[in-house]
Amino acid sequence: MPGIGYQTLLYLLPHILELPPDVVSLRSVLPAIPTISPHRMRTILTLEAPQVYQVKQSLSERQIDTITIFDEDYPPLLREIDDPPLILYAKGSRQALSGPTLAIVGARRPSNYGRQVAFHLGSDLANIGFTIVSGLARGIDAEAHKGALHRGGKTIAVLGCGVDVIYPSQNKALYHAITKNGLILSEYLPDRQPHPRLFPLRNRMISGLSLGITVVEAALSSGSLNTAKHASEQNRDVFAVPGPISSPVSQGANNLIRDGAIPLTKVDDVLLQYEHLALPLGAQEISVDEQLTRNEKKILEMIENTQATVDQIVRCTSLGVQEVTQSLLNLQLQGKIRQLPGCMYGKVR
């Protein structure tokens, strides 16, 4: 509704139990709330039941779920923060919200070392029962999601745009893989386009959903440090992977360790912090050759002794761009290839 946003809903929240269960009765019983202006009250009173049903139908047709702060499966950790989203929009399996959660974040242009660390951390932590939370950004975020999916584990991608908007577009195949095997979450309305001011708010959701966050690589200006700041304010654990002192993308993570973050050099460092948790058994790794499709085998043969970009693979294999990107994602999830700096792909030896 125009003019009715988060702040107005917050003012309504203490009176929510006074409201009727059906919208039709709203006019006669809406209490006087001094913090809501008469103009906004009149706007609220224009709400009609068909409007509500129309919105619900539209979301259902687009396979978008809503989770309100009053629902039983609203993430309990997220409910604890100072400014929890009142409504979450979701695509995928809500089952991903169950179990212990850890966030992995970092540079959008990481080193090859950073990519490998993020992938293996996501993979190993998912295998022992953690749900991996990240932001679907290029670089460290994407590798962490891929690592979790590689082990058949659960992962949650939190977006700084509408839940149905794929951003960045290069992660389209990964987005769809997560909707099938994990969960996409956003507090923003469907169709909302990404904007720089939305990402810091998204970051407080990533940390709010998680027991702790791990920063793999981060420059001094990295948004990952904003996520770490939110985590500290929310009383979450902050881990950081140490890197070379000469590397610009390690300066942020190294500074976090200097300032008290927990150094993470192996998965056991995480397990030691959460040894009180009853972690479920890990999922099965997907790595058998019989699962390779004809397109995937074709790409593996093409990059057997070389490295190549998506465009080069398209030209050499005569496959379409979408076929190549989907096959590359599948091969990464199966541990057959890895993404290298410069958007190159190479075979894992």
ZADO-1210 file (C-alpha; in nm, 4 decimals, padded with zeros to 6 digits):
<atoms>
<atom x="00.0000" y="00.0000" z="00.0000" code="MET" pos="1"/>
<atom x="00.1406" y="00.3448" z="-00.0885" code="PRO" pos="2"/>
<atom x="00.2910" y="00.5178" z="00.2141" code="GLY" pos="3"/>
<atom x="00.2632" y="00.2113" z="00.4391" code="ILE" pos="4"/>
<atom x="00.6128" y="00.0808" z="00.5011" code="GLY" pos="5"/>
<atom x="00.8261" y="-00.0899" z="00.7612" code="TYR" pos="6"/>
<atom x="00.7977" y="00.1878" z="01.0203" code="GLN" pos="7"/>
<atom x="00.4172" y="00.2008" z="01.0030" code="THR" pos="8"/>
<atom x="00.4012" y="-00.1767" z="01.0404" code="LEU" pos="9"/>
<atom x="00.6256" y="-00.1499" z="01.3454" code="LEU" pos="10"/>
<atom x="00.3802" y="00.0957" z="01.5008" code="TYR" pos="11"/>
<atom x="00.0986" y="-00.1502" z="01.4279" code="LEU" pos="12"/>
<atom x="00.2866" y="-00.4442" z="01.5760" code="LEU" pos="13"/>
<atom x="00.1987" y="-00.3887" z="01.9470" code="PRO" pos="14"/>
<atom x="-00.1695" y="-00.3745" z="01.8484" code="HIS" pos="15"/>
<atom x="-00.1660" y="-00.6762" z="01.6173" code="ILE" pos="16"/>
<atom x="-00.3594" y="-00.8955" z="01.8599" code="LEU" pos="17"/>
<atom x="-00.6381" y="-00.6354" z="01.8672" code="GLU" pos="18"/>
<atom x="-00.6908" y="-00.6681" z="01.4919" code="LEU" pos="19"/>
<atom x="-00.9571" y="-00.9024" z="01.3516" code="PRO" pos="20"/>
<atom x="-00.8533" y="-01.2169" z="01.1629" code="PRO" pos="21"/>
<atom x="-01.0444" y="-01.1075" z="00.8528" code="ASP" pos="22"/>
<atom x="-00.9725" y="-00.7881" z="00.6614" code="VAL" pos="23"/>
<atom x="-01.3409" y="-00.7032" z="00.6105" code="VAL" pos="24"/>
<atom x="-01.3856" y="-00.6276" z="00.9817" code="SER" pos="25"/>
<atom x="-01.0799" y="-00.4018" z="00.9924" code="LEU" pos="26"/>
<atom x="-01.2594" y="-00.0678" z="00.9624" code="ARG" pos="27"/>
<atom x="-01.4792" y="-00.1078" z="01.2651" code="SER" pos="28"/>
<atom x="-01.2147" y="-00.2234" z="01.5109" code="VAL" pos="29"/>
<atom x="-00.8831" y="-00.0640" z="01.4125" code="LEU" pos="30"/>
<atom x="-00.7611" y="00.0997" z="01.7344" code="PRO" pos="31"/>
<atom x="-00.6465" y="00.4592" z="01.7513" code="ALA" pos="32"/>
<atom x="-00.2655" y="00.4610" z="01.7310" code="ILE" pos="33"/>
<atom x="-00.1101" y="00.8027" z="01.8060" code="PRO" pos="34"/>
<atom x="00.2176" y="00.7169" z="01.6281" code="THR" pos="35"/>
<atom x="00.0378" y="00.6628" z="01.2942" code="ILE" pos="36"/>
<atom x="-00.0770" y="00.9767" z="01.1127" code="SER" pos="37"/>
<atom x="-00.4461" y="01.0208" z="01.0219" code="PRO" pos="38"/>
<atom x="-00.3515" y="01.0055" z="00.6525" code="HIS" pos="39"/>
<atom x="-00.1831" y="00.6657" z="00.6931" code="ARG" pos="40"/>
<atom x="-00.4721" y="00.5400" z="00.9053" code="MET" pos="41"/>
<atom x="-00.7135" y="00.6324" z="00.6242" code="ARG" pos="42"/>
<atom x="-00.4881" y="00.4463" z="00.3767" code="THR" pos="43"/>
<atom x="-00.4909" y="00.1344" z="00.5969" code="ILE" pos="44"/>
<atom x="-00.8701" y="00.1529" z="00.6173" code="LEU" pos="45"/>
<atom x="-00.8979" y="00.1315" z="00.2372" code="THR" pos="46"/>
<atom x="-00.7654" y="-00.2247" z="00.2448" code="LEU" pos="47"/>
<atom x="-01.0132" y="-00.4689" z="00.0937" code="GLU" pos="48"/>
<atom x="-01.0165" y="-00.8487" z="00.1215" code="ALA" pos="49"/>
<atom x="-00.9926" y="-00.8998" z="-00.2587" code="PRO" pos="50"/>
<atom x="-00.6635" y="-00.7064" z="-00.2576" code="GLN" pos="51"/>
<atom x="-00.5158" y="-00.9477" z="-00.0058" code="VAL" pos="52"/>
<atom x="-00.6385" y="-01.2541" z="-00.1937" code="TYR" pos="53"/>
<atom x="-00.5041" y="-01.1137" z="-00.5202" code="GLN" pos="54"/>
<atom x="-00.1557" y="-01.0668" z="-00.3711" code="VAL" pos="55"/>
<atom x="-00.1592" y="-01.4173" z="-00.2235" code="LYS" pos="56"/>
<atom x="-00.2662" y="-01.5656" z="-00.5571" code="GLN" pos="57"/>
<atom x="00.0035" y="-01.3748" z="-00.7456" code="SER" pos="58"/>
<atom x="00.2766" y="-01.4945" z="-00.5086" code="LEU" pos="59"/>
<atom x="00.1509" y="-01.8520" z="-00.5273" code="SER" pos="60"/>
<atom x="00.1568" y="-01.8488" z="-00.9074" code="GLU" pos="61"/>
<atom x="00.5191" y="-01.7312" z="-00.8956" code="ARG" pos="62"/>
<atom x="00.6090" y="-02.0001" z="-00.6402" code="GLN" pos="63"/>
<atom x="00.7001" y="-01.7390" z="-00.3801" code="ILE" pos="64"/>
<atom x="00.6300" y="-01.8176" z="-00.0145" code="ASP" pos="65"/>
<atom x="00.5927" y="-01.5633" z="00.2645" code="THR" pos="66"/>
<atom x="00.7158" y="-01.6121" z="00.6189" code="ILE" pos="67"/>
<atom x="00.5970" y="-01.3552" z="00.8724" code="THR" pos="68"/>
<atom x="00.7537" y="-01.2832" z="01.2083" code="ILE" pos="69"/>
<atom x="00.4494" y="-01.4506" z="01.3679" code="PHE" pos="70"/>
<atom x="00.5005" y="-01.7822" z="01.1863" code="ASP" pos="71"/>
<atom x="00.6448" y="-02.0795" z="01.3732" code="GLU" pos="72"/>
<atom x="00.9166" y="-02.1388" z="01.1139" code="ASP" pos="73"/>
<atom x="01.0391" y="-01.7779" z="01.1151" code="TYR" pos="74"/>
<atom x="01.4146" y="-01.8157" z="01.1839" code="PRO" pos="75"/>
<atom x="01.4556" y="-01.7840" z="01.5643" code="PRO" pos="76"/>
<atom x="01.8025" y="-01.6290" z="01.5413" code="LEU" pos="77"/>
<atom x="01.6777" y="-01.3614" z="01.3019" code="LEU" pos="78"/>
<atom x="01.3892" y="-01.2817" z="01.5352" code="ARG" pos="79"/>
<atom x="01.6471" y="-01.1898" z="01.8040" code="GLU" pos="80"/>
<atom x="01.8063" y="-00.8958" z="01.6193" code="ILE" pos="81"/>
<atom x="01.7060" y="-00.5344" z="01.6824" code="ASP" pos="82"/>
<atom x="01.5383" y="-00.4818" z="01.3450" code="ASP" pos="83"/>
<atom x="01.4138" y="-00.8179" z="01.2138" code="PRO" pos="84"/>
<atom x="01.2264" y="-00.8188" z="00.8832" code="PRO" pos="85"/>
<atom x="00.8531" y="-00.8473" z="00.9453" code="LEU" pos="86"/>
<atom x="00.8016" y="-01.0467" z="00.6257" code="ILE" pos="87"/>
<atom x="01.0412" y="-01.2758" z="00.4399" code="LEU" pos="88"/>
<atom x="00.9840" y="-01.3748" z="00.0778" code="TYR" pos="89"/>
<atom x="01.1181" y="-01.7184" z="-00.0088" code="ALA" pos="90"/>
<atom x="01.1755" y="-01.9459" z="-00.3075" code="LYS" pos="91"/>
<atom x="01.2844" y="-02.3045" z="-00.2559" code="GLY" pos="92"/>
<atom x="01.2679" y="-02.5357" z="00.0440" code="SER" pos="93"/>
<atom x="01.1819" y="-02.3885" z="00.3832" code="ARG" pos="94"/>
<atom x="01.3468" y="-02.6987" z="00.5290" code="GLN" pos="95"/>
<atom x="01.6754" y="-02.5118" z="00.4804" code="ALA" pos="96"/>
<atom x="01.5747" y="-02.2931" z="00.7770" code="LEU" pos="97"/>
<atom x="01.6037" y="-02.5883" z="01.0148" code="SER" pos="98"/>
<atom x="01.9333" y="-02.6857" z="01.1722" code="GLY" pos="99"/>
<atom x="02.2435" y="-02.4815" z="01.2655" code="PRO" pos="100"/>
<atom x="02.3483" y="-02.2054" z="01.0249" code="THR" pos="101"/>
<atom x="02.6850" y="-02.0477" z="00.9435" code="LEU" pos="102"/>
<atom x="02.7528" y="-01.7631" z="00.7020" code="ALA" pos="103"/>
<atom x="03.0497" y="-01.7492" z="00.4647" code="ILE" pos="104"/>
<atom x="03.1166" y="-01.4139" z="00.2972" code="VAL" pos="105"/>
<atom x="03.4040" y="-01.2373" z="00.1293" code="GLY" pos="106"/>
<atom x="03.5511" y="-01.0627" z="-00.1716" code="ALA" pos="107"/>
<atom x="03.3736" y="-01.0444" z="-00.5047" code="ARG" pos="108"/>
<atom x="03.7114" y="-01.0664" z="-00.6797" code="ARG" pos="109"/>
<atom x="03.8969" y="-01.3167" z="-00.4638" code="PRO" pos="110"/>
<atom x="04.2256" y="-01.4884" z="-00.5291" code="SER" pos="111"/>
<atom x="04.2308" y="-01.8464" z="-00.6517" code="ASN" pos="112"/>
<atom x="04.3270" y="-01.9435" z="-00.2962" code="TYR" pos="113"/>
<atom x="04.0196" y="-01.7613" z="-00.1605" code="GLY" pos="114"/>
<atom x="03.7880" y="-01.9382" z="-00.4056" code="ARG" pos="115"/>
<atom x="03.9214" y="-02.2783" z="-00.3039" code="GLN" pos="116"/>
<atom x="03.8953" y="-02.2005" z="00.0683" code="VAL" pos="117"/>
<atom x="03.5338" y="-02.0789" z="00.0349" code="ALA" pos="118"/>
<atom x="03.4316" y="-02.3830" z="-00.1703" code="PHE" pos="119"/>
<atom x="03.5930" y="-02.6338" z="00.0650" code="HIS" pos="120"/>
<atom x="03.4630" y="-02.4607" z="00.3786" code="LEU" pos="121"/>
<atom x="03.1106" y="-02.4585" z="00.2348" code="GLY" pos="122"/>
<atom x="03.1470" y="-02.8222" z="00.1357" code="SER" pos="123"/>
<atom x="03.2970" y="-02.9511" z="00.4617" code="ASP" pos="124"/>
<atom x="03.0678" y="-02.7527" z="00.6924" code="LEU" pos="125"/>
<atom x="02.7581" y="-02.8576" z="00.4953" code="ALA" pos="126"/>
<atom x="02.8756" y="-03.2179" z="00.5125" code="ASN" pos="127"/>
<atom x="02.8756" y="-03.2127" z="00.8936" code="ILE" pos="128"/>
<atom x="02.5290" y="-03.0586" z="00.9141" code="GLY" pos="129"/>
<atom x="02.5572" y="-02.6796" z="00.8922" code="PHE" pos="130"/>
<atom x="02.3346" y="-02.4809" z="00.6582" code="THR" pos="131"/>
<atom x="02.5560" y="-02.2360" z="00.4675" code="ILE" pos="132"/>
<atom x="02.4254" y="-01.8788" z="00.4446" code="VAL" pos="133"/>
<atom x="02.5622" y="-01.6239" z="00.1991" code="SER" pos="134"/>
<atom x="02.4560" y="-01.3518" z="-00.0426" code="GLY" pos="135"/>
<atom x="02.4786" y="-01.5060" z="-00.3937" code="LEU" pos="136"/>
<atom x="02.7368" y="-01.2416" z="-00.4899" code="ALA" pos="137"/>
<atom x="03.0117" y="-01.3338" z="-00.7325" code="ARG" pos="138"/>
<atom x="03.3343" y="-01.4592" z="-00.5793" code="GLY" pos="139"/>
<atom x="03.3430" y="-01.5976" z="-00.2247" code="ILE" pos="140"/>
<atom x="02.9631" y="-01.6047" z="-00.1779" code="ASP" pos="141"/>
<atom x="02.9088" y="-01.8093" z="-00.4937" code="ALA" pos="142"/>
<atom x="03.1877" y="-02.0539" z="-00.4064" code="GLU" pos="143"/>
<atom x="03.0451" y="-02.1105" z="-00.0573" code="ALA" pos="144"/>
<atom x="02.7007" y="-02.1888" z="-00.2034" code="HIS" pos="145"/>
<atom x="02.8562" y="-02.4235" z="-00.4603" code="LYS" pos="146"/>
<atom x="03.0551" y="-02.6020" z="-00.1925" code="GLY" pos="147"/>
<atom x="02.7415" y="-02.6705" z="00.0121" code="ALA" pos="148"/>
<atom x="02.5528" y="-02.7986" z="-00.2924" code="LEU" pos="149"/>
<atom x="02.8517" y="-03.0146" z="-00.3871" code="HIS" pos="150"/>
<atom x="02.7914" y="-03.2236" z="-00.0733" code="ARG" pos="151"/>
<atom x="02.4146" y="-03.2270" z="-00.1170" code="GLY" pos="152"/>
<atom x="02.3943" y="-02.9931" z="00.1819" code="GLY" pos="153"/>
<atom x="02.1613" y="-02.7029" z="00.2551" code="LYS" pos="154"/>
<atom x="02.2353" y="-02.3428" z="00.1640" code="THR" pos="155"/>
<atom x="02.0463" y="-02.0132" z="00.1932" code="ILE" pos="156"/>
<atom x="02.1055" y="-01.7160" z="-00.0371" code="ALA" pos="157"/>
<atom x="01.9952" y="-01.3789" z="00.1020" code="VAL" pos="158"/>
<atom x="01.9347" y="-01.1188" z="-00.1685" code="LEU" pos="159"/>
<atom x="01.9574" y="-00.7408" z="-00.1717" code="GLY" pos="160"/>
<atom x="01.6695" y="-00.7311" z="-00.4230" code="CYS" pos="161"/>
<atom x="01.3416" y="-00.9109" z="-00.4866" code="GLY" pos="162"/>
<atom x="01.3516" y="-01.2856" z="-00.4344" code="VAL" pos="163"/>
<atom x="01.2646" y="-01.3366" z="-00.8017" code="ASP" pos="164"/>
<atom x="01.5409" y="-01.1080" z="-00.9329" code="VAL" pos="165"/>
<atom x="01.8617" y="-01.2906" z="-01.0267" code="ILE" pos="166"/>
<atom x="02.1561" y="-01.0711" z="-00.9328" code="TYR" pos="167"/>
<atom x="02.4251" y="-01.0885" z="-01.0502" code="PRO" pos="168"/>
<atom x="02.2951" y="-01.2402" z="-01.3736" code="SER" pos="169"/>
<atom x="02.6095" y="-01.4526" z="-01.4123" code="GLN" pos="170"/>
<atom x="02.4867" y="-01.6602" z="-01.1161" code="ASN" pos="171"/>
<atom x="02.1623" y="-01.7588" z="-01.2907" code="LYS" pos="172"/>
<atom x="02.2428" y="-02.1317" z="-01.2945" code="ALA" pos="173"/>
<atom x="02.3484" y="-02.1187" z="-00.9287" code="LEU" pos="174"/>
<atom x="02.0272" y="-01.9342" z="-00.8360" code="TYR" pos="175"/>
<atom x="01.8149" y="-02.2079" z="-00.9922" code="HIS" pos="176"/>
<atom x="02.0255" y="-02.4810" z="-00.8284" code="ALA" pos="177"/>
<atom x="01.9618" y="-02.3210" z="-00.4887" code="ILE" pos="178"/>
<atom x="01.5858" y="-02.2981" z="-00.5472" code="THR" pos="179"/>
<atom x="01.5904" y="-02.6752" z="-00.6044" code="LYS" pos="180"/>
<atom x="01.8246" y="-02.7710" z="-00.3190" code="ASN" pos="181"/>
<atom x="01.8143" y="-02.4789" z="-00.0769" code="GLY" pos="182"/>
<atom x="01.6369" y="-02.1480" z="-00.0197" code="LEU" pos="183"/>
<atom x="01.6425" y="-01.7963" z="-00.1653" code="ILE" pos="184"/>
<atom x="01.5374" y="-01.5293" z="00.0872" code="LEU" pos="185"/>
<atom x="01.4674" y="-01.1578" z="00.0708" code="SER" pos="186"/>
<atom x="01.2841" y="-00.9016" z="00.2797" code="GLU" pos="187"/>
<atom x="01.2099" y="-00.6964" z="-00.0319" code="TYR" pos="188"/>
<atom x="00.8996" y="-00.7190" z="-00.2473" code="LEU" pos="189"/>
<atom x="00.9206" y="-00.9327" z="-00.5618" code="PRO" pos="190"/>
<atom x="01.0513" y="-00.7447" z="-00.8670" code="ASP" pos="191"/>
<atom x="01.2498" y="-00.5020" z="-00.6457" code="ARG" pos="192"/>
<atom x="01.5710" y="-00.4266" z="-00.8329" code="GLN" pos="193"/>
<atom x="01.9099" y="-00.4229" z="-00.6556" code="PRO" pos="194"/>
<atom x="02.0348" y="-00.0905" z="-00.5205" code="HIS" pos="195"/>
<atom x="02.3586" y="-00.0143" z="-00.3296" code="PRO" pos="196"/>
<atom x="02.1719" y="00.1017" z="-00.0177" code="ARG" pos="197"/>
<atom x="01.9882" y="-00.2308" z="00.0103" code="LEU" pos="198"/>
<atom x="02.2996" y="-00.4447" z="00.0534" code="PHE" pos="199"/>
<atom x="02.4046" y="-00.3264" z="00.4030" code="PRO" pos="200"/>
<atom x="02.0501" y="-00.4116" z="00.5183" code="LEU" pos="201"/>
<atom x="02.0816" y="-00.7495" z="00.3459" code="ARG" pos="202"/>
<atom x="02.4112" y="-00.8046" z="00.5307" code="ASN" pos="203"/>
<atom x="02.2467" y="-00.7686" z="00.8715" code="ARG" pos="204"/>
<atom x="02.0084" y="-01.0474" z="00.7625" code="MET" pos="205"/>
<atom x="02.2972" y="-01.2774" z="00.6641" code="ILE" pos="206"/>
<atom x="02.4568" y="-01.2407" z="01.0078" code="SER" pos="207"/>
<atom x="02.1204" y="-01.2403" z="01.1848" code="GLY" pos="208"/>
<atom x="02.0312" y="-01.5792" z="01.0371" code="LEU" pos="209"/>
<atom x="02.3591" y="-01.7337" z="01.1490" code="SER" pos="210"/>
<atom x="02.5326" y="-01.8570" z="01.4630" code="LEU" pos="211"/>
<atom x="02.8483" y="-01.7005" z="01.3246" code="GLY" pos="212"/>
<atom x="03.0035" y="-01.5666" z="01.0074" code="ILE" pos="213"/>
<atom x="03.3318" y="-01.6481" z="00.8346" code="THR" pos="214"/>
<atom x="03.5112" y="-01.3828" z="00.6292" code="VAL" pos="215"/>
<atom x="03.7349" y="-01.5614" z="00.3784" code="VAL" pos="216"/>
<atom x="03.8912" y="-01.2682" z="00.1947" code="GLU" pos="217"/>
<atom x="03.8025" y="-00.9003" z="00.2215" code="ALA" pos="218"/>
<atom x="03.9687" y="-00.5769" z="00.1211" code="ALA" pos="219"/>
<atom x="03.9543" y="-00.2815" z="00.3581" code="LEU" pos="220"/>
<atom x="03.6506" y="-00.1441" z="00.1725" code="SER" pos="221"/>
<atom x="03.4697" y="-00.4781" z="00.1436" code="SER" pos="222"/>
<atom x="03.1010" y="-00.5077" z="00.2251" code="GLY" pos="223"/>
<atom x="03.1927" y="-00.8275" z="00.4101" code="SER" pos="224"/>
<atom x="03.3344" y="-00.6104" z="00.6887" code="LEU" pos="225"/>
<atom x="02.9899" y="-00.4533" z="00.7177" code="ASN" pos="226"/>
<atom x="02.8483" y="-00.8037" z="00.7667" code="THR" pos="227"/>
<atom x="03.1139" y="-00.8696" z="01.0330" code="ALA" pos="228"/>
<atom x="03.0160" y="-00.5444" z="01.2073" code="LYS" pos="229"/>
<atom x="02.6515" y="-00.6508" z="01.2128" code="HIS" pos="230"/>
<atom x="02.7555" y="-00.9918" z="01.3469" code="ALA" pos="231"/>
<atom x="02.9451" y="-00.8334" z="01.6375" code="SER" pos="232"/>
<atom x="02.6509" y="-00.6075" z="01.7212" code="GLU" pos="233"/>
<atom x="02.4194" y="-00.9114" z="01.7118" code="GLN" pos="234"/>
<atom x="02.6495" y="-01.1073" z="01.9440" code="ASN" pos="235"/>
<atom x="02.7374" y="-01.3589" z="01.6718" code="ARG" pos="236"/>
<atom x="03.0743" y="-01.5306" z="01.6377" code="ASP" pos="237"/>
<atom x="03.3092" y="-01.3792" z="01.3816" code="VAL" pos="238"/>
<atom x="03.5661" y="-01.6060" z="01.2133" code="PHE" pos="239"/>
<atom x="03.8244" y="-01.4891" z="00.9622" code="ALA" pos="240"/>
<atom x="04.0593" y="-01.6803" z="00.7350" code="VAL" pos="241"/>
<atom x="04.4129" y="-01.5371" z="00.7590" code="PRO" pos="242"/>
<atom x="04.5840" y="-01.4450" z="00.4333" code="GLY" pos="243"/>
<atom x="04.9158" y="-01.3091" z="00.3076" code="PRO" pos="244"/>
<atom x="05.0006" y="-00.9685" z="00.4537" code="ILE" pos="245"/>
<atom x="05.0944" y="-00.8537" z="00.1037" code="SER" pos="246"/>
<atom x="04.7519" y="-00.9344" z="-00.0432" code="SER" pos="247"/>
<atom x="04.5012" y="-00.6439" z="-00.0627" code="PRO" pos="248"/>
<atom x="04.2064" y="-00.8882" z="-00.0476" code="VAL" pos="249"/>
<atom x="04.3351" y="-01.0277" z="00.2821" code="SER" pos="250"/>
<atom x="04.3808" y="-00.6986" z="00.4666" code="GLN" pos="251"/>
<atom x="04.0228" y="-00.6814" z="00.5927" code="GLY" pos="252"/>
<atom x="04.0208" y="-01.0405" z="00.7194" code="ALA" pos="253"/>
<atom x="04.3627" y="-01.0009" z="00.8811" code="ASN" pos="254"/>
<atom x="04.2457" y="-00.6849" z="01.0566" code="ASN" pos="255"/>
<atom x="03.9412" y="-00.8699" z="01.1918" code="LEU" pos="256"/>
<atom x="04.1752" y="-01.1268" z="01.3489" code="ILE" pos="257"/>
<atom x="04.3865" y="-00.8469" z="01.4955" code="ARG" pos="258"/>
<atom x="04.0707" y="-00.6993" z="01.6473" code="ASP" pos="259"/>
<atom x="03.9553" y="-01.0251" z="01.8069" code="GLY" pos="260"/>
<atom x="03.7942" y="-01.2420" z="01.5378" code="ALA" pos="261"/>
<atom x="03.8514" y="-01.6176" z="01.5678" code="ILE" pos="262"/>
<atom x="04.1225" y="-01.7306" z="01.3226" code="PRO" pos="263"/>
<atom x="03.9883" y="-02.0090" z="01.1009" code="LEU" pos="264"/>
<atom x="04.2541" y="-02.2336" z="00.9515" code="THR" pos="265"/>
<atom x="04.0605" y="-02.5624" z="00.9533" code="LYS" pos="266"/>
<atom x="03.7030" y="-02.6827" z="00.9999" code="VAL" pos="267"/>
<atom x="03.7947" y="-02.8045" z="01.3499" code="ASP" pos="268"/>
<atom x="03.8174" y="-02.4386" z="01.4566" code="ASP" pos="269"/>
<atom x="03.4422" y="-02.4115" z="01.3910" code="VAL" pos="270"/>
<atom x="03.3595" y="-02.7448" z="01.5535" code="LEU" pos="271"/>
<atom x="03.5466" y="-02.6415" z="01.8666" code="LEU" pos="272"/>
<atom x="03.3273" y="-02.3324" z="01.8943" code="GLN" pos="273"/>
<atom x="03.0053" y="-02.5326" z="01.8525" code="TYR" pos="274"/>
<atom x="03.0946" y="-02.8627" z="02.0159" code="GLU" pos="275"/>
<atom x="02.7712" y="-02.8368" z="02.2201" code="HIS" pos="276"/>
<atom x="02.5580" y="-02.8753" z="01.9048" code="LEU" pos="277"/>
<atom x="02.4115" y="-03.2110" z="01.8087" code="ALA" pos="278"/>
<atom x="02.5039" y="-03.1954" z="01.4421" code="LEU" pos="279"/>
<atom x="02.3179" y="-03.4240" z="01.2001" code="PRO" pos="280"/>
<atom x="02.5036" y="-03.6651" z="00.9762" code="LEU" pos="281"/>
<atom x="02.6559" y="-03.5130" z="00.6636" code="GLY" pos="282"/>
<atom x="02.5027" y="-03.5575" z="00.3213" code="ALA" pos="283"/>
<atom x="02.6487" y="-03.7788" z="00.0522" code="GLN" pos="284"/>
<atom x="02.9049" y="-03.6307" z="-00.1852" code="GLU" pos="285"/>
<atom x="02.8085" y="-03.6359" z="-00.5525" code="ILE" pos="286"/>
<atom x="03.1121" y="-03.7425" z="-00.7524" code="SER" pos="287"/>
<atom x="03.0434" y="-04.0405" z="-00.9774" code="VAL" pos="288"/>
<atom x="03.1246" y="-04.0199" z="-01.3471" code="ASP" pos="289"/>
<atom x="02.7963" y="-04.1858" z="-01.4451" code="GLU" pos="290"/>
<atom x="02.6195" y="-03.8616" z="-01.3534" code="GLN" pos="291"/>
<atom x="02.7982" y="-03.6650" z="-01.6249" code="LEU" pos="292"/>
<atom x="02.5828" y="-03.5602" z="-01.9179" code="THR" pos="293"/>
<atom x="02.7016" y="-03.5584" z="-02.2783" code="ARG" pos="294"/>
<atom x="02.7496" y="-03.1801" z="-02.2629" code="ASN" pos="295"/>
<atom x="02.9523" y="-03.2056" z="-01.9417" code="GLU" pos="296"/>
<atom x="03.1787" y="-03.4730" z="-02.0887" code="LYS" pos="297"/>
<atom x="03.2248" y="-03.2574" z="-02.3990" code="LYS" pos="298"/>
<atom x="03.3366" y="-02.9605" z="-02.1869" code="ILE" pos="299"/>
<atom x="03.5715" y="-03.1751" z="-01.9766" code="LEU" pos="300"/>
<atom x="03.7384" y="-03.3036" z="-02.2917" code="GLU" pos="301"/>
<atom x="03.7737" y="-02.9501" z="-02.4251" code="MET" pos="302"/>
<atom x="03.9508" y="-02.8170" z="-02.1122" code="ILE" pos="303"/>
<atom x="04.1513" y="-03.1358" z="-02.0452" code="GLU" pos="304"/>
<atom x="04.4866" y="-02.9616" z="-02.0933" code="ASN" pos="305"/>
<atom x="04.3900" y="-02.5967" z="-02.0942" code="THR" pos="306"/>
<atom x="04.1807" y="-02.3255" z="-01.9289" code="GLN" pos="307"/>
<atom x="03.8960" y="-02.1450" z="-02.1018" code="ALA" pos="308"/>
<atom x="03.6280" y="-01.8796" z="-02.0615" code="THR" pos="309"/>
<atom x="03.2576" y="-01.9399" z="-02.1215" code="VAL" pos="310"/>
<atom x="03.2820" y="-01.7733" z="-02.4645" code="ASP" pos="311"/>
<atom x="03.5759" y="-01.9951" z="-02.5649" code="GLN" pos="312"/>
<atom x="03.3909" y="-02.3079" z="-02.4502" code="ILE" pos="313"/>
<atom x="03.0806" y="-02.2022" z="-02.6464" code="VAL" pos="314"/>
<atom x="03.2875" y="-02.1547" z="-02.9633" code="ARG" pos="315"/>
<atom x="03.4797" y="-02.4817" z="-02.9292" code="CYS" pos="316"/>
<atom x="03.1863" y="-02.7054" z="-02.8309" code="THR" pos="317"/>
<atom x="02.9081" y="-02.5429" z="-03.0388" code="SER" pos="318"/>
<atom x="02.6867" y="-02.5532" z="-02.7282" code="LEU" pos="319"/>
<atom x="02.4573" y="-02.2662" z="-02.6311" code="GLY" pos="320"/>
<atom x="02.5578" y="-02.0199" z="-02.3582" code="VAL" pos="321"/>
<atom x="02.2866" y="-02.1454" z="-02.1210" code="GLN" pos="322"/>
<atom x="02.3896" y="-02.5088" z="-02.1799" code="GLU" pos="323"/>
<atom x="02.7524" y="-02.4219" z="-02.1070" code="VAL" pos="324"/>
<atom x="02.6841" y="-02.2208" z="-01.7894" code="THR" pos="325"/>
<atom x="02.4541" y="-02.4907" z="-01.6484" code="GLN" pos="326"/>
<atom x="02.7075" y="-02.7643" z="-01.7309" code="SER" pos="327"/>
<atom x="02.9925" y="-02.5630" z="-01.5767" code="LEU" pos="328"/>
<atom x="02.7947" y="-02.5231" z="-01.2549" code="LEU" pos="329"/>
<atom x="02.7174" y="-02.8969" z="-01.2424" code="ASN" pos="330"/>
<atom x="03.0832" y="-02.9808" z="-01.2991" code="LEU" pos="331"/>
<atom x="03.1886" y="-02.7450" z="-01.0197" code="GLN" pos="332"/>
<atom x="02.9358" y="-02.9009" z="-00.7829" code="LEU" pos="333"/>
<atom x="03.0785" y="-03.2423" z="-00.8663" code="GLN" pos="334"/>
<atom x="03.4330" y="-03.1233" z="-00.8005" code="GLY" pos="335"/>
<atom x="03.5456" y="-03.1806" z="-01.1602" code="LYS" pos="336"/>
<atom x="03.6400" y="-02.8236" z="-01.2493" code="ILE" pos="337"/>
<atom x="03.6981" y="-02.4954" z="-01.0716" code="ARG" pos="338"/>
<atom x="03.6615" y="-02.1298" z="-01.1597" code="GLN" pos="339"/>
<atom x="03.9901" y="-01.9433" z="-01.1857" code="LEU" pos="340"/>
<atom x="04.0764" y="-01.5706" z="-01.1895" code="PRO" pos="341"/>
<atom x="03.9738" y="-01.3931" z="-01.5076" code="GLY" pos="342"/>
<atom x="03.6491" y="-01.5942" z="-01.5374" code="CYS" pos="343"/>
<atom x="03.8501" y="-01.8937" z="-01.6610" code="MET" pos="344"/>
<atom x="03.7593" y="-02.2549" z="-01.5921" code="TYR" pos="345"/>
<atom x="04.0064" y="-02.5394" z="-01.5497" code="GLY" pos="346"/>
<atom x="03.9975" y="-02.9075" z="-01.4663" code="LYS" pos="347"/>
<atom x="04.0677" y="-03.0155" z="-01.1081" code="VAL" pos="348"/>
<atom x="04.3801" y="-03.2334" z="-01.1024" code="ARG" pos="349"/>
</atoms>
